[in-house]
Amino acid sequence: MTDRSDEEQLEFARSQGRVLFTFNASDFCRIHAELLADGESHAGIVVAPQQRYSVGERVRRLLKLIAAKTAEEMHDQLEFLSRWA
């Protein structure tokens, strides 16, 4: 799905009930706000700056997030990986 738009990426994740992980914070922050304003929902979005963390650090932070929040708690949430040090 690498050639799909941001909206298509999120729609696919929504259809699968999956949280979306992205480096595209600005667009997905906007899409998140628009969806909620329109009464739509999603399973969750996690954003991270692409160059800021090593792959290992991303995984460590994602594991902390996964351990702290259930799928239900992620529903309609926008999480920044920077919060999960």
PDB file with SEQRES, HELIX, SHEET and CRYST1 records, atoms N, CA, C and O in Angstrom:
SEQRES   1 A   85  MET THR ASP ARG SER ASP GLU GLU GLN LEU GLU PHE ALA          
SEQRES   2 A   85  ARG SER GLN GLY ARG VAL LEU PHE THR PHE ASN ALA SER          
SEQRES   3 A   85  ASP PHE CYS ARG ILE HIS ALA GLU LEU LEU ALA ASP GLY          
SEQRES   4 A   85  GLU SER HIS ALA GLY ILE VAL VAL ALA PRO GLN GLN ARG          
SEQRES   5 A   85  TYR SER VAL GLY GLU ARG VAL ARG ARG LEU LEU LYS LEU          
SEQRES   6 A   85  ILE ALA ALA LYS THR ALA GLU GLU MET HIS ASP GLN LEU          
SEQRES   7 A   85  GLU PHE LEU SER ARG TRP ALA                                  
HELIX    1 AA1 ASP A    6  GLN A   16  1                                  11    
HELIX    2 AA2 ALA A   25  ALA A   37  1                                  13    
HELIX    3 AA3 VAL A   55  ALA A   68  1                                  14    
HELIX    4 AA4 ALA A   71  MET A   74  1                                   4    
HELIX    5 AA5 LEU A   81  ARG A   83  5                                   3    
SHEET    1 AA1 3 LEU A  20  THR A  22  0                                        
SHEET    2 AA1 3 ILE A  45  VAL A  47  1                                        
SHEET    3 AA1 3 LEU A  78  PHE A  80  1                                        
CRYST1    1.000    1.000    1.000  90.00  90.00  90.00 P 1           1          
ATOM      1  N   MET A   1       0.815  -1.204   0.000  1.00  0.00           N  
ATOM      2  CA  MET A   1       0.000   0.000   0.000  1.00  0.00           C  
ATOM      3  C   MET A   1       0.855   1.263   0.000  1.00  0.00           C  
ATOM      4  O   MET A   1       0.365   2.347   0.316  1.00  0.00           O  
ATOM      5  N   THR A   2       2.125   1.126  -0.353  1.00  0.00           N  
ATOM      6  CA  THR A   2       3.020   2.281  -0.293  1.00  0.00           C  
ATOM      7  C   THR A   2       2.629   3.399  -1.250  1.00  0.00           C  
ATOM      8  O   THR A   2       3.015   4.549  -1.041  1.00  0.00           O  
ATOM      9  N   ASP A   3       1.877   3.086  -2.286  1.00  0.00           N  
ATOM     10  CA  ASP A   3       1.481   4.116  -3.239  1.00  0.00           C  
ATOM     11  C   ASP A   3       0.115   4.712  -2.922  1.00  0.00           C  
ATOM     12  O   ASP A   3      -0.424   5.467  -3.731  1.00  0.00           O  
ATOM     13  N   ARG A   4      -0.448   4.394  -1.780  1.00  0.00           N  
ATOM     14  CA  ARG A   4      -1.786   4.872  -1.402  1.00  0.00           C  
ATOM     15  C   ARG A   4      -1.699   6.175  -0.622  1.00  0.00           C  
ATOM     16  O   ARG A   4      -0.683   6.472   0.006  1.00  0.00           O  
ATOM     17  N   SER A   5      -2.778   6.947  -0.671  1.00  0.00           N  
ATOM     18  CA  SER A   5      -2.834   8.214   0.058  1.00  0.00           C  
ATOM     19  C   SER A   5      -2.910   7.959   1.566  1.00  0.00           C  
ATOM     20  O   SER A   5      -3.186   6.843   2.005  1.00  0.00           O  
ATOM     21  N   ASP A   6      -2.665   8.998   2.340  1.00  0.00           N  
ATOM     22  CA  ASP A   6      -2.762   8.887   3.797  1.00  0.00           C  
ATOM     23  C   ASP A   6      -4.152   8.432   4.219  1.00  0.00           C  
ATOM     24  O   ASP A   6      -4.300   7.584   5.098  1.00  0.00           O  
ATOM     25  N   GLU A   7      -5.157   9.000   3.588  1.00  0.00           N  
ATOM     26  CA  GLU A   7      -6.542   8.631   3.920  1.00  0.00           C  
ATOM     27  C   GLU A   7      -6.814   7.167   3.606  1.00  0.00           C  
ATOM     28  O   GLU A   7      -7.495   6.485   4.372  1.00  0.00           O  
ATOM     29  N   GLU A   8      -6.287   6.676   2.482  1.00  0.00           N  
ATOM     30  CA  GLU A   8      -6.456   5.263   2.134  1.00  0.00           C  
ATOM     31  C   GLU A   8      -5.714   4.362   3.113  1.00  0.00           C  
ATOM     32  O   GLU A   8      -6.203   3.290   3.469  1.00  0.00           O  
ATOM     33  N   GLN A   9      -4.538   4.793   3.546  1.00  0.00           N  
ATOM     34  CA  GLN A   9      -3.787   4.016   4.537  1.00  0.00           C  
ATOM     35  C   GLN A   9      -4.597   3.877   5.824  1.00  0.00           C  
ATOM     36  O   GLN A   9      -4.715   2.787   6.382  1.00  0.00           O  
ATOM     37  N   LEU A  10      -5.155   5.002   6.286  1.00  0.00           N  
ATOM     38  CA  LEU A  10      -5.923   4.957   7.528  1.00  0.00           C  
ATOM     39  C   LEU A  10      -7.217   4.179   7.340  1.00  0.00           C  
ATOM     40  O   LEU A  10      -7.633   3.464   8.251  1.00  0.00           O  
ATOM     41  N   GLU A  11      -7.853   4.296   6.206  1.00  0.00           N  
ATOM     42  CA  GLU A  11      -9.083   3.542   5.952  1.00  0.00           C  
ATOM     43  C   GLU A  11      -8.800   2.042   5.975  1.00  0.00           C  
ATOM     44  O   GLU A  11      -9.592   1.269   6.514  1.00  0.00           O  
ATOM     45  N   PHE A  12      -7.686   1.634   5.400  1.00  0.00           N  
ATOM     46  CA  PHE A  12      -7.316   0.216   5.442  1.00  0.00           C  
ATOM     47  C   PHE A  12      -7.110  -0.236   6.893  1.00  0.00           C  
ATOM     48  O   PHE A  12      -7.621  -1.280   7.297  1.00  0.00           O  
ATOM     49  N   ALA A  13      -6.366   0.547   7.668  1.00  0.00           N  
ATOM     50  CA  ALA A  13      -6.147   0.211   9.078  1.00  0.00           C  
ATOM     51  C   ALA A  13      -7.476   0.148   9.822  1.00  0.00           C  
ATOM     52  O   ALA A  13      -7.692  -0.753  10.633  1.00  0.00           O  
ATOM     53  N   ARG A  14      -8.361   1.096   9.551  1.00  0.00           N  
ATOM     54  CA  ARG A  14      -9.687   1.110  10.194  1.00  0.00           C  
ATOM     55  C   ARG A  14     -10.458  -0.152   9.850  1.00  0.00           C  
ATOM     56  O   ARG A  14     -11.076  -0.761  10.723  1.00  0.00           O  
ATOM     57  N   SER A  15     -10.425  -0.548   8.589  1.00  0.00           N  
ATOM     58  CA  SER A  15     -11.187  -1.727   8.156  1.00  0.00           C  
ATOM     59  C   SER A  15     -10.669  -3.004   8.808  1.00  0.00           C  
ATOM     60  O   SER A  15     -11.409  -3.977   8.954  1.00  0.00           O  
ATOM     61  N   GLN A  16      -9.400  -2.999   9.197  1.00  0.00           N  
ATOM     62  CA  GLN A  16      -8.777  -4.154   9.843  1.00  0.00           C  
ATOM     63  C   GLN A  16      -8.795  -4.037  11.366  1.00  0.00           C  
ATOM     64  O   GLN A  16      -8.390  -4.968  12.062  1.00  0.00           O  
ATOM     65  N   GLY A  17      -9.263  -2.895  11.891  1.00  0.00           N  
ATOM     66  CA  GLY A  17      -9.257  -2.666  13.330  1.00  0.00           C  
ATOM     67  C   GLY A  17      -7.853  -2.522  13.887  1.00  0.00           C  
ATOM     68  O   GLY A  17      -7.588  -2.920  15.021  1.00  0.00           O  
ATOM     69  N   ARG A  18      -6.950  -1.955  13.094  1.00  0.00           N  
ATOM     70  CA  ARG A  18      -5.543  -1.854  13.482  1.00  0.00           C  
ATOM     71  C   ARG A  18      -5.132  -0.411  13.762  1.00  0.00           C  
ATOM     72  O   ARG A  18      -5.621   0.532  13.139  1.00  0.00           O  
ATOM     73  N   VAL A  19      -4.232  -0.275  14.705  1.00  0.00           N  
ATOM     74  CA  VAL A  19      -3.613   1.020  14.978  1.00  0.00           C  
ATOM     75  C   VAL A  19      -2.597   1.284  13.874  1.00  0.00           C  
ATOM     76  O   VAL A  19      -1.869   0.381  13.461  1.00  0.00           O  
ATOM     77  N   LEU A  20      -2.552   2.514  13.405  1.00  0.00           N  
ATOM     78  CA  LEU A  20      -1.625   2.891  12.346  1.00  0.00           C  
ATOM     79  C   LEU A  20      -0.405   3.567  12.961  1.00  0.00           C  
ATOM     80  O   LEU A  20      -0.549   4.459  13.798  1.00  0.00           O  
ATOM     81  N   PHE A  21       0.798   3.151  12.555  1.00  0.00           N  
ATOM     82  CA  PHE A  21       2.054   3.770  12.975  1.00  0.00           C  
ATOM     83  C   PHE A  21       2.605   4.545  11.794  1.00  0.00           C  
ATOM     84  O   PHE A  21       2.715   4.009  10.691  1.00  0.00           O  
ATOM     85  N   THR A  22       2.952   5.812  12.023  1.00  0.00           N  
ATOM     86  CA  THR A  22       3.402   6.646  10.916  1.00  0.00           C  
ATOM     87  C   THR A  22       4.475   7.633  11.357  1.00  0.00           C  
ATOM     88  O   THR A  22       4.577   7.986  12.532  1.00  0.00           O  
ATOM     89  N   PHE A  23       5.268   8.067  10.389  1.00  0.00           N  
ATOM     90  CA  PHE A  23       6.222   9.144  10.607  1.00  0.00           C  
ATOM     91  C   PHE A  23       5.629  10.483  10.156  1.00  0.00           C  
ATOM     92  O   PHE A  23       6.231  11.534  10.375  1.00  0.00           O  
ATOM     93  N   ASN A  24       4.481  10.446   9.543  1.00  0.00           N  
ATOM     94  CA  ASN A  24       3.851  11.628   8.952  1.00  0.00           C  
ATOM     95  C   ASN A  24       2.929  12.312   9.969  1.00  0.00           C  
ATOM     96  O   ASN A  24       1.706  12.242   9.855  1.00  0.00           O  
ATOM     97  N   ALA A  25       3.520  12.961  10.942  1.00  0.00           N  
ATOM     98  CA  ALA A  25       2.744  13.552  12.041  1.00  0.00           C  
ATOM     99  C   ALA A  25       1.793  14.643  11.562  1.00  0.00           C  
ATOM    100  O   ALA A  25       0.629  14.656  11.963  1.00  0.00           O  
ATOM    101  N   SER A  26       2.254  15.547  10.725  1.00  0.00           N  
ATOM    102  CA  SER A  26       1.407  16.686  10.370  1.00  0.00           C  
ATOM    103  C   SER A  26       0.127  16.257   9.651  1.00  0.00           C  
ATOM    104  O   SER A  26      -0.957  16.731   9.991  1.00  0.00           O  
ATOM    105  N   ASP A  27       0.237  15.377   8.672  1.00  0.00           N  
ATOM    106  CA  ASP A  27      -0.961  14.955   7.942  1.00  0.00           C  
ATOM    107  C   ASP A  27      -1.886  14.109   8.812  1.00  0.00           C  
ATOM    108  O   ASP A  27      -3.105  14.278   8.761  1.00  0.00           O  
ATOM    109  N   PHE A  28      -1.330  13.208   9.604  1.00  0.00           N  
ATOM    110  CA  PHE A  28      -2.194  12.335  10.393  1.00  0.00           C  
ATOM    111  C   PHE A  28      -2.802  13.050  11.598  1.00  0.00           C  
ATOM    112  O   PHE A  28      -3.872  12.660  12.064  1.00  0.00           O  
ATOM    113  N   CYS A  29      -2.146  14.081  12.108  1.00  0.00           N  
ATOM    114  CA  CYS A  29      -2.786  14.909  13.149  1.00  0.00           C  
ATOM    115  C   CYS A  29      -4.019  15.595  12.563  1.00  0.00           C  
ATOM    116  O   CYS A  29      -5.069  15.659  13.202  1.00  0.00           O  
ATOM    117  N   ARG A  30      -3.877  16.100  11.353  1.00  0.00           N  
ATOM    118  CA  ARG A  30      -4.999  16.750  10.672  1.00  0.00           C  
ATOM    119  C   ARG A  30      -6.113  15.749  10.369  1.00  0.00           C  
ATOM    120  O   ARG A  30      -7.284  16.025  10.631  1.00  0.00           O  
ATOM    121  N   ILE A  31      -5.758  14.604   9.826  1.00  0.00           N  
ATOM    122  CA  ILE A  31      -6.758  13.585   9.489  1.00  0.00           C  
ATOM    123  C   ILE A  31      -7.483  13.119  10.746  1.00  0.00           C  
ATOM    124  O   ILE A  31      -8.703  12.956  10.731  1.00  0.00           O  
ATOM    125  N   HIS A  32      -6.753  12.905  11.824  1.00  0.00           N  
ATOM    126  CA  HIS A  32      -7.343  12.504  13.107  1.00  0.00           C  
ATOM    127  C   HIS A  32      -8.387  13.531  13.552  1.00  0.00           C  
ATOM    128  O   HIS A  32      -9.509  13.163  13.900  1.00  0.00           O  
ATOM    129  N   ALA A  33      -8.026  14.803  13.543  1.00  0.00           N  
ATOM    130  CA  ALA A  33      -8.946  15.862  13.970  1.00  0.00           C  
ATOM    131  C   ALA A  33     -10.171  15.924  13.062  1.00  0.00           C  
ATOM    132  O   ALA A  33     -11.291  16.089  13.546  1.00  0.00           O  
ATOM    133  N   GLU A  34      -9.973  15.795  11.772  1.00  0.00           N  
ATOM    134  CA  GLU A  34     -11.095  15.824  10.825  1.00  0.00           C  
ATOM    135  C   GLU A  34     -12.050  14.657  11.049  1.00  0.00           C  
ATOM    136  O   GLU A  34     -13.268  14.834  11.040  1.00  0.00           O  
ATOM    137  N   LEU A  35     -11.497  13.472  11.249  1.00  0.00           N  
ATOM    138  CA  LEU A  35     -12.346  12.300  11.488  1.00  0.00           C  
ATOM    139  C   LEU A  35     -13.207  12.484  12.730  1.00  0.00           C  
ATOM    140  O   LEU A  35     -14.415  12.249  12.696  1.00  0.00           O  
ATOM    141  N   LEU A  36     -12.587  12.903  13.819  1.00  0.00           N  
ATOM    142  CA  LEU A  36     -13.344  13.077  15.057  1.00  0.00           C  
ATOM    143  C   LEU A  36     -14.385  14.178  14.918  1.00  0.00           C  
ATOM    144  O   LEU A  36     -15.490  14.052  15.446  1.00  0.00           O  
ATOM    145  N   ALA A  37     -14.049  15.253  14.216  1.00  0.00           N  
ATOM    146  CA  ALA A  37     -15.010  16.342  13.989  1.00  0.00           C  
ATOM    147  C   ALA A  37     -16.206  15.869  13.164  1.00  0.00           C  
ATOM    148  O   ALA A  37     -17.320  16.364  13.335  1.00  0.00           O  
ATOM    149  N   ASP A  38     -15.972  14.917  12.276  1.00  0.00           N  
ATOM    150  CA  ASP A  38     -17.040  14.368  11.435  1.00  0.00           C  
ATOM    151  C   ASP A  38     -17.780  13.204  12.093  1.00  0.00           C  
ATOM    152  O   ASP A  38     -18.658  12.597  11.481  1.00  0.00           O  
ATOM    153  N   GLY A  39     -17.425  12.896  13.337  1.00  0.00           N  
ATOM    154  CA  GLY A  39     -18.084  11.796  14.039  1.00  0.00           C  
ATOM    155  C   GLY A  39     -17.600  10.424  13.614  1.00  0.00           C  
ATOM    156  O   GLY A  39     -18.244   9.418  13.913  1.00  0.00           O  
ATOM    157  N   GLU A  40     -16.473  10.370  12.920  1.00  0.00           N  
ATOM    158  CA  GLU A  40     -15.877   9.102  12.485  1.00  0.00           C  
ATOM    159  C   GLU A  40     -14.934   8.598  13.571  1.00  0.00           C  
ATOM    160  O   GLU A  40     -14.625   9.314  14.524  1.00  0.00           O  
ATOM    161  N   SER A  41     -14.485   7.368  13.414  1.00  0.00           N  
ATOM    162  CA  SER A  41     -13.572   6.811  14.410  1.00  0.00           C  
ATOM    163  C   SER A  41     -12.451   6.045  13.720  1.00  0.00           C  
ATOM    164  O   SER A  41     -12.490   5.793  12.515  1.00  0.00           O  
ATOM    165  N   HIS A  42     -11.455   5.684  14.515  1.00  0.00           N  
ATOM    166  CA  HIS A  42     -10.351   4.849  14.049  1.00  0.00           C  
ATOM    167  C   HIS A  42      -9.822   4.065  15.233  1.00  0.00           C  
ATOM    168  O   HIS A  42     -10.168   4.352  16.379  1.00  0.00           O  
ATOM    169  N   ALA A  43      -8.984   3.074  14.961  1.00  0.00           N  
ATOM    170  CA  ALA A  43      -8.464   2.203  16.022  1.00  0.00           C  
ATOM    171  C   ALA A  43      -7.303   2.832  16.769  1.00  0.00           C  
ATOM    172  O   ALA A  43      -6.897   2.324  17.815  1.00  0.00           O  
ATOM    173  N   GLY A  44      -6.765   3.919  16.256  1.00  0.00           N  
ATOM    174  CA  GLY A  44      -5.659   4.617  16.890  1.00  0.00           C  
ATOM    175  C   GLY A  44      -4.574   4.958  15.893  1.00  0.00           C  
ATOM    176  O   GLY A  44      -4.418   4.303  14.863  1.00  0.00           O  
ATOM    177  N   ILE A  45      -3.826   6.000  16.225  1.00  0.00           N  
ATOM    178  CA  ILE A  45      -2.714   6.437  15.390  1.00  0.00           C  
ATOM    179  C   ILE A  45      -1.531   6.708  16.310  1.00  0.00           C  
ATOM    180  O   ILE A  45      -1.675   7.377  17.333  1.00  0.00           O  
ATOM    181  N   VAL A  46      -0.369   6.191  15.950  1.00  0.00           N  
ATOM    182  CA  VAL A  46       0.870   6.461  16.676  1.00  0.00           C  
ATOM    183  C   VAL A  46       1.802   7.164  15.702  1.00  0.00           C  
ATOM    184  O   VAL A  46       2.054   6.665  14.605  1.00  0.00           O  
ATOM    185  N   VAL A  47       2.314   8.327  16.107  1.00  0.00           N  
ATOM    186  CA  VAL A  47       3.213   9.084  15.244  1.00  0.00           C  
ATOM    187  C   VAL A  47       4.589   9.215  15.900  1.00  0.00           C  
ATOM    188  O   VAL A  47       4.709   9.317  17.121  1.00  0.00           O  
ATOM    189  N   ALA A  48       5.620   9.208  15.056  1.00  0.00           N  
ATOM    190  CA  ALA A  48       6.998   9.351  15.528  1.00  0.00           C  
ATOM    191  C   ALA A  48       7.805  10.095  14.477  1.00  0.00           C  
ATOM    192  O   ALA A  48       7.580   9.915  13.280  1.00  0.00           O  
ATOM    193  N   PRO A  49       8.731  10.920  14.906  1.00  0.00           N  
ATOM    194  CA  PRO A  49       9.630  11.544  13.933  1.00  0.00           C  
ATOM    195  C   PRO A  49      10.572  10.487  13.346  1.00  0.00           C  
ATOM    196  O   PRO A  49      11.152   9.692  14.086  1.00  0.00           O  
ATOM    197  N   GLN A  50      10.721  10.479  12.036  1.00  0.00           N  
ATOM    198  CA  GLN A  50      11.451   9.408  11.361  1.00  0.00           C  
ATOM    199  C   GLN A  50      12.928   9.359  11.734  1.00  0.00           C  
ATOM    200  O   GLN A  50      13.463   8.266  11.922  1.00  0.00           O  
ATOM    201  N   GLN A  51      13.587  10.460  11.844  1.00  0.00           N  
ATOM    202  CA  GLN A  51      15.035  10.480  12.071  1.00  0.00           C  
ATOM    203  C   GLN A  51      15.424  10.539  13.542  1.00  0.00           C  
ATOM    204  O   GLN A  51      16.613  10.488  13.857  1.00  0.00           O  
ATOM    205  N   ARG A  52      14.465  10.643  14.443  1.00  0.00           N  
ATOM    206  CA  ARG A  52      14.786  10.897  15.842  1.00  0.00           C  
ATOM    207  C   ARG A  52      15.253   9.667  16.614  1.00  0.00           C  
ATOM    208  O   ARG A  52      16.154   9.768  17.447  1.00  0.00           O  
ATOM    209  N   TYR A  53      14.654   8.510  16.349  1.00  0.00           N  
ATOM    210  CA  TYR A  53      14.949   7.311  17.124  1.00  0.00           C  
ATOM    211  C   TYR A  53      15.498   6.200  16.246  1.00  0.00           C  
ATOM    212  O   TYR A  53      15.139   6.076  15.075  1.00  0.00           O  
ATOM    213  N   SER A  54      16.373   5.395  16.832  1.00  0.00           N  
ATOM    214  CA  SER A  54      16.830   4.201  16.135  1.00  0.00           C  
ATOM    215  C   SER A  54      15.662   3.210  16.065  1.00  0.00           C  
ATOM    216  O   SER A  54      14.655   3.386  16.750  1.00  0.00           O  
ATOM    217  N   VAL A  55      15.798   2.200  15.258  1.00  0.00           N  
ATOM    218  CA  VAL A  55      14.758   1.172  15.163  1.00  0.00           C  
ATOM    219  C   VAL A  55      14.551   0.523  16.526  1.00  0.00           C  
ATOM    220  O   VAL A  55      13.413   0.298  16.937  1.00  0.00           O  
ATOM    221  N   GLY A  56      15.632   0.224  17.224  1.00  0.00           N  
ATOM    222  CA  GLY A  56      15.529  -0.382  18.546  1.00  0.00           C  
ATOM    223  C   GLY A  56      14.770   0.501  19.525  1.00  0.00           C  
ATOM    224  O   GLY A  56      13.939   0.018  20.293  1.00  0.00           O  
ATOM    225  N   GLU A  57      15.062   1.802  19.492  1.00  0.00           N  
ATOM    226  CA  GLU A  57      14.369   2.733  20.390  1.00  0.00           C  
ATOM    227  C   GLU A  57      12.889   2.829  20.028  1.00  0.00           C  
ATOM    228  O   GLU A  57      12.043   2.907  20.919  1.00  0.00           O  
ATOM    229  N   ARG A  58      12.571   2.824  18.756  1.00  0.00           N  
ATOM    230  CA  ARG A  58      11.152   2.825  18.347  1.00  0.00           C  
ATOM    231  C   ARG A  58      10.442   1.599  18.905  1.00  0.00           C  
ATOM    232  O   ARG A  58       9.343   1.702  19.452  1.00  0.00           O  
ATOM    233  N   VAL A  59      11.075   0.443  18.764  1.00  0.00           N  
ATOM    234  CA  VAL A  59      10.470  -0.800  19.249  1.00  0.00           C  
ATOM    235  C   VAL A  59      10.283  -0.748  20.760  1.00  0.00           C  
ATOM    236  O   VAL A  59       9.224  -1.127  21.260  1.00  0.00           O  
ATOM    237  N   ARG A  60      11.292  -0.286  21.496  1.00  0.00           N  
ATOM    238  CA  ARG A  60      11.176  -0.180  22.960  1.00  0.00           C  
ATOM    239  C   ARG A  60      10.002   0.713  23.351  1.00  0.00           C  
ATOM    240  O   ARG A  60       9.226   0.373  24.244  1.00  0.00           O  
ATOM    241  N   ARG A  61       9.877   1.843  22.687  1.00  0.00           N  
ATOM    242  CA  ARG A  61       8.791   2.772  23.002  1.00  0.00           C  
ATOM    243  C   ARG A  61       7.426   2.194  22.621  1.00  0.00           C  
ATOM    244  O   ARG A  61       6.451   2.350  23.355  1.00  0.00           O  
ATOM    245  N   LEU A  62       7.368   1.531  21.476  1.00  0.00           N  
ATOM    246  CA  LEU A  62       6.111   0.892  21.083  1.00  0.00           C  
ATOM    247  C   LEU A  62       5.710  -0.192  22.069  1.00  0.00           C  
ATOM    248  O   LEU A  62       4.531  -0.329  22.394  1.00  0.00           O  
ATOM    249  N   LEU A  63       6.673  -0.957  22.543  1.00  0.00           N  
ATOM    250  CA  LEU A  63       6.368  -1.997  23.527  1.00  0.00           C  
ATOM    251  C   LEU A  63       5.841  -1.404  24.832  1.00  0.00           C  
ATOM    252  O   LEU A  63       4.946  -1.978  25.452  1.00  0.00           O  
ATOM    253  N   LYS A  64       6.379  -0.274  25.251  1.00  0.00           N  
ATOM    254  CA  LYS A  64       5.863   0.409  26.447  1.00  0.00           C  
ATOM    255  C   LYS A  64       4.425   0.852  26.226  1.00  0.00           C  
ATOM    256  O   LYS A  64       3.578   0.692  27.104  1.00  0.00           O  
ATOM    257  N   LEU A  65       4.153   1.403  25.063  1.00  0.00           N  
ATOM    258  CA  LEU A  65       2.794   1.833  24.735  1.00  0.00           C  
ATOM    259  C   LEU A  65       1.846   0.642  24.722  1.00  0.00           C  
ATOM    260  O   LEU A  65       0.758   0.710  25.294  1.00  0.00           O  
ATOM    261  N   ILE A  66       2.241  -0.431  24.084  1.00  0.00           N  
ATOM    262  CA  ILE A  66       1.404  -1.635  24.005  1.00  0.00           C  
ATOM    263  C   ILE A  66       1.132  -2.207  25.390  1.00  0.00           C  
ATOM    264  O   ILE A  66       0.029  -2.680  25.664  1.00  0.00           O  
ATOM    265  N   ALA A  67       2.130  -2.164  26.259  1.00  0.00           N  
ATOM    266  CA  ALA A  67       1.951  -2.687  27.615  1.00  0.00           C  
ATOM    267  C   ALA A  67       1.036  -1.801  28.457  1.00  0.00           C  
ATOM    268  O   ALA A  67       0.389  -2.278  29.389  1.00  0.00           O  
ATOM    269  N   ALA A  68       0.985  -0.518  28.127  1.00  0.00           N  
ATOM    270  CA  ALA A  68       0.223   0.430  28.944  1.00  0.00           C  
ATOM    271  C   ALA A  68      -1.220   0.617  28.496  1.00  0.00           C  
ATOM    272  O   ALA A  68      -2.080   0.940  29.315  1.00  0.00           O  
ATOM    273  N   LYS A  69      -1.500   0.422  27.218  1.00  0.00           N  
ATOM    274  CA  LYS A  69      -2.838   0.713  26.689  1.00  0.00           C  
ATOM    275  C   LYS A  69      -3.422  -0.493  25.976  1.00  0.00           C  
ATOM    276  O   LYS A  69      -2.742  -1.167  25.202  1.00  0.00           O  
ATOM    277  N   THR A  70      -4.684  -0.752  26.246  1.00  0.00           N  
ATOM    278  CA  THR A  70      -5.392  -1.812  25.536  1.00  0.00           C  
ATOM    279  C   THR A  70      -5.840  -1.290  24.177  1.00  0.00           C  
ATOM    280  O   THR A  70      -5.774  -0.092  23.902  1.00  0.00           O  
ATOM    281  N   ALA A  71      -6.293  -2.199  23.343  1.00  0.00           N  
ATOM    282  CA  ALA A  71      -6.837  -1.797  22.044  1.00  0.00           C  
ATOM    283  C   ALA A  71      -8.012  -0.850  22.233  1.00  0.00           C  
ATOM    284  O   ALA A  71      -8.169   0.109  21.478  1.00  0.00           O  
ATOM    285  N   GLU A  72      -8.830  -1.117  23.230  1.00  0.00           N  
ATOM    286  CA  GLU A  72      -9.980  -0.255  23.497  1.00  0.00           C  
ATOM    287  C   GLU A  72      -9.536   1.139  23.924  1.00  0.00           C  
ATOM    288  O   GLU A  72     -10.158   2.134  23.550  1.00  0.00           O  
ATOM    289  N   GLU A  73      -8.468   1.213  24.700  1.00  0.00           N  
ATOM    290  CA  GLU A  73      -7.960   2.518  25.147  1.00  0.00           C  
ATOM    291  C   GLU A  73      -7.305   3.300  24.013  1.00  0.00           C  
ATOM    292  O   GLU A  73      -7.202   4.524  24.090  1.00  0.00           O  
ATOM    293  N   MET A  74      -6.866   2.615  22.970  1.00  0.00           N  
ATOM    294  CA  MET A  74      -6.268   3.288  21.812  1.00  0.00           C  
ATOM    295  C   MET A  74      -7.317   3.828  20.851  1.00  0.00           C  
ATOM    296  O   MET A  74      -7.017   4.690  20.025  1.00  0.00           O  
ATOM    297  N   HIS A  75      -8.533   3.333  20.953  1.00  0.00           N  
ATOM    298  CA  HIS A  75      -9.609   3.737  20.036  1.00  0.00           C  
ATOM    299  C   HIS A  75      -9.730   5.260  19.989  1.00  0.00           C  
ATOM    300  O   HIS A  75      -9.906   5.909  21.020  1.00  0.00           O  
ATOM    301  N   ASP A  76      -9.635   5.816  18.791  1.00  0.00           N  
ATOM    302  CA  ASP A  76      -9.741   7.259  18.531  1.00  0.00           C  
ATOM    303  C   ASP A  76      -8.638   8.087  19.174  1.00  0.00           C  
ATOM    304  O   ASP A  76      -8.787   9.299  19.324  1.00  0.00           O  
ATOM    305  N   GLN A  77      -7.532   7.450  19.556  1.00  0.00           N  
ATOM    306  CA  GLN A  77      -6.440   8.184  20.187  1.00  0.00           C  
ATOM    307  C   GLN A  77      -5.316   8.462  19.196  1.00  0.00           C  
ATOM    308  O   GLN A  77      -5.046   7.674  18.290  1.00  0.00           O  
ATOM    309  N   LEU A  78      -4.679   9.592  19.394  1.00  0.00           N  
ATOM    310  CA  LEU A  78      -3.475   9.967  18.664  1.00  0.00           C  
ATOM    311  C   LEU A  78      -2.348  10.000  19.683  1.00  0.00           C  
ATOM    312  O   LEU A  78      -2.342  10.839  20.584  1.00  0.00           O  
ATOM    313  N   GLU A  79      -1.404   9.097  19.541  1.00  0.00           N  
ATOM    314  CA  GLU A  79      -0.296   8.985  20.493  1.00  0.00           C  
ATOM    315  C   GLU A  79       1.009   9.403  19.819  1.00  0.00           C  
ATOM    316  O   GLU A  79       1.259   9.080  18.657  1.00  0.00           O  
ATOM    317  N   PHE A  80       1.826  10.122  20.567  1.00  0.00           N  
ATOM    318  CA  PHE A  80       3.154  10.507  20.094  1.00  0.00           C  
ATOM    319  C   PHE A  80       4.173   9.596  20.765  1.00  0.00           C  
ATOM    320  O   PHE A  80       4.207   9.485  21.991  1.00  0.00           O  
ATOM    321  N   LEU A  81       4.994   8.953  19.962  1.00  0.00           N  
ATOM    322  CA  LEU A  81       5.966   8.004  20.496  1.00  0.00           C  
ATOM    323  C   LEU A  81       6.921   8.682  21.478  1.00  0.00           C  
ATOM    324  O   LEU A  81       7.478   8.022  22.355  1.00  0.00           O  
ATOM    325  N   SER A  82       7.109   9.960  21.340  1.00  0.00           N  
ATOM    326  CA  SER A  82       8.012  10.705  22.227  1.00  0.00           C  
ATOM    327  C   SER A  82       7.555  10.657  23.682  1.00  0.00           C  
ATOM    328  O   SER A  82       8.375  10.858  24.578  1.00  0.00           O  
ATOM    329  N   ARG A  83       6.280  10.399  23.948  1.00  0.00           N  
ATOM    330  CA  ARG A  83       5.754  10.311  25.303  1.00  0.00           C  
ATOM    331  C   ARG A  83       6.136   9.001  25.994  1.00  0.00           C  
ATOM    332  O   ARG A  83       5.971   8.881  27.208  1.00  0.00           O  
ATOM    333  N   TRP A  84       6.629   8.042  25.261  1.00  0.00           N  
ATOM    334  CA  TRP A  84       6.830   6.693  25.802  1.00  0.00           C  
ATOM    335  C   TRP A  84       8.303   6.362  25.981  1.00  0.00           C  
ATOM    336  O   TRP A  84       8.779   5.337  25.492  1.00  0.00           O  
ATOM    337  N   ALA A  85       9.017   7.221  26.676  1.00  0.00           N  
ATOM    338  CA  ALA A  85      10.456   7.019  26.928  1.00  0.00           C  
ATOM    339  C   ALA A  85      10.691   5.964  27.995  1.00  0.00           C  
ATOM    340  O   ALA A  85      11.838   5.669  28.330  1.00  0.00           O  
TER     341      ALA A  85                                                      
END                                                                             
